[in-house]
Amino acid sequence: MKERAELSVGGMTCAVCAGRVEKQLQGLPGIQQAVVNLAGEKATIEYDSSVIQVEDMRKAIEDIGYRAHDLSSQAEIDQEREERDKEIRKQRNMFIFSLAFSLPLLLTMLDHLGITDKLPGILMNPWFQLFLATPVQFIPGSHFYKDGYHALKSGSANMSVLVALGTSAAYFYSVAVTFWGSQLGLQEVYFESSAVIITLIILGKLLEARAKGRTSEAIKKLVGLQAKTARIITDDGERDVPIEEVKVGNLIIVRPGERIPVDGVITDGFSAVDESMLTGESVPIDKQVGDEVIGSTINTHGSFTFEATKVGRDTALAQIVRIVEEAQGSKAPIQRMADIISSKFVPAVVAVAVVTFALWYLKGDPGNFTRALINMTAVLVIACPCALGLATPTSIMVGTGKGAENGILIKGGEHLENAHKVTAVVLDKTGTITKGEPALTDVVVIGEFTEDELLRLVASAERGSEHPLGQAIIKGALARNLELGEVRNFTAVPGQGIQAEIDGKNLLVGNRRLMHENEIHTEDVEDIMQELEQGGKTAMLAAVDGILSGVTAVADTIKPTSFEAIRAMKGMDLEVYMLTGDNERTAQAIAQEVGITHVLAEVLPEDKAEVVQRLKNRGLTVGMVGDGINDAPALVTADVGFAIGTGTDVAIESADITLIKGDLKGVVAAIQLSRSTMRNVKENLFWALIYNTIGIPVAALGLLSPMVAGAAMAFSSVSVVSNALRLKRWKYKEA
């Protein structure tokens, strides 16, 4: 049986570590897929539960020297957070410990510059320096030995191997000089190099851990939105219970200013609810009996009672958190390049370091063992591939988190990457460009009635109909505060309209055919009818007591932001297509109103996916935007599927990116966010690669001291994470 597990993985220091864990998991029987995220310190695994269990995976990870916790258990999650905080505290304490011993050694650098007269004599004593350097090398530095041992044992080499080799070379060389320097004819020791390198790397890791914690702030914010308790109605009255104890079917009371605890439907009362945490819409939404409410949104005023329909992991907020977590744990295609480079990198660096030593000892400065050793150490230390491993996942984590904050749910790193490649956007008309429900647009009067009088009669007659167009007319009349009359002798005429008696008047409401069959002439309103129909509206004739009295028009109205969003897409050099089952004339009318020139009309639901495929065959990278069940195949076929959040669950499940707000501006925002994120990733990769490309030759040429190399290596990771955090300032740009 196929299942999915998430494990936190502690102790990874670079991309090679993540690769080792991934390789270890993929080698286990029953594992179908395993992806390890260095920045998130998480492994996402798909496995066959009839073959292997989560405990087996944990043990396999621990066997190669790392820590693992099952994130499906709240107790394990709490333990993992506690251990992560404990690890940061440990790194801080180790840094303070290392710094206390390293600072005096750092002063001895002045000796290498020929400045010794201002230093206390004891600082220059090699035995005192040995006393200071040894605790740093084997207490804080023990981590690098242990991790390096596990890496070599599993047939790979990581950052810890480079640090252990580099610092050990400087330390043990200095030990040899301290004990046997007079016999060997050597005087200078380099205890400060080994100790200060370890101190700087620990500082870098401490800063990196703190910065990485900020990349997952979006998850923390979302989880923090959840209410802690709910006030349920029981046989014994009202009672406050923890949110975990709420069950489907419970009746819950919400008072002004409180967070709605879970998803449900209002059964009594009314209010206005602030849903900005989900939709980004700052204006509260009016809610009344029968309306859905979403957990963690805020009741602004008024009290109401609602029935819980979704609790725990089924609530909208819980599903959003799950989608964001999965996206942050996924691996973007661009990361594969970094993984391949990292896997080959460390062995290559060791080879370069050995060659550097040999060339300096034999050619550069013949017989000068010290100089050859120091240059080799600088190469080993400068080359650690930490920044390369963090370049992609940190940006993906911040980007997907920022998307969630703006109502853009991205299901994986690959979809965030693919969105920036989109060259054509296909928009389903109904529910995407338009509101998806008809509304009254025009009332044209002929004869003795006023607009309100005619509309009141037509709406009253439609009270007997369940047709969506009739309901739109009723809503339009109620919006004008018209009081509807009683319906008598109502008859629906299939394919033509309705007939009814209102206030003693006989009404006919329908198409031309209904009028003609009742011998009512329509020639006088043909121009009006054609004008309305060319505008994409459905026009209905109304006759009172056998006399043509006017025309009412209904249309699926365009969303207020559709025109702006489509203009923005064009401004981003995207080809925009409208896809609809409407006839050509109606489709062209809607398209003209929103500024679309590419119209695909009279497309059957089952043919939508084929239309998308044809566009892909032309070499376009297609983003499909839809909201209905019949859009699902097209969403899957597209390179990137965007589901409008007001749509069906099937469409949302089929899509790669869900736009909670139900606004086409969300498509523009998602593509903008993708472009910003990928630009950030490429910046990170550039600096990580150029850093090593320049740093290694400079170190090999003897132009870089090991301590400067250690500082540069430590802060390269911090700079990459800090650059990724710039995405937290990302904002949607209006066209």
Secondary structure as UniProt FT lines:
FT   STRAND          2..10
FT   HELIX           15..26
FT   TURN            29..30
FT   STRAND          31..37
FT   TURN            38..41
FT   STRAND          42..48
FT   TURN            49..51
FT   HELIX           54..63
FT   TURN            64..65
FT   STRAND          67..70
FT   TURN            71..72
FT   HELIX           74..107
FT   HELIX           109..112
FT   TURN            113..114
FT   TURN            117..118
FT   HELIX           121..124
FT   HELIX           126..138
FT   TURN            139..141
FT   HELIX           142..153
FT   TURN            154..155
FT   HELIX           159..184
FT   HELIX           191..215
FT   HELIX           217..224
FT   STRAND          229..234
FT   TURN            235..236
FT   STRAND          237..242
FT   HELIX           243..245
FT   TURN            248..249
FT   STRAND          251..254
FT   TURN            256..257
FT   STRAND          263..269
FT   STRAND          271..274
FT   HELIX           276..279
FT   STRAND          285..287
FT   TURN            289..290
FT   STRAND          292..293
FT   TURN            295..296
FT   STRAND          298..301
FT   STRAND          304..310
FT   HELIX           312..314
FT   HELIX           316..329
FT   TURN            333..334
FT   HELIX           335..359
FT   HELIX           360..364
FT   TURN            366..367
FT   HELIX           369..382
FT   HELIX           386..405
FT   TURN            406..407
FT   STRAND          408..410
FT   HELIX           413..419
FT   TURN            420..421
FT   STRAND          424..428
FT   HELIX           429..433
FT   STRAND          434..445
FT   HELIX           451..462
FT   TURN            463..464
FT   HELIX           468..479
FT   TURN            480..481
FT   STRAND          487..493
FT   TURN            494..496
FT   STRAND          497..502
FT   TURN            503..504
FT   STRAND          505..510
FT   HELIX           512..517
FT   TURN            518..519
FT   HELIX           523..525
FT   HELIX           526..534
FT   TURN            535..536
FT   STRAND          538..544
FT   TURN            545..546
FT   STRAND          547..558
FT   TURN            560..561
FT   HELIX           562..571
FT   TURN            572..573
FT   STRAND          575..579
FT   HELIX           584..594
FT   STRAND          598..600
FT   HELIX           605..607
FT   HELIX           608..617
FT   TURN            618..619
FT   STRAND          622..626
FT   HELIX           629..631
FT   HELIX           632..637
FT   STRAND          640..644
FT   TURN            645..646
FT   HELIX           649..654
FT   STRAND          657..659
FT   TURN            660..661
FT   HELIX           665..700
FT   TURN            701..702
FT   HELIX           706..725
FT   HELIX           726..729
//
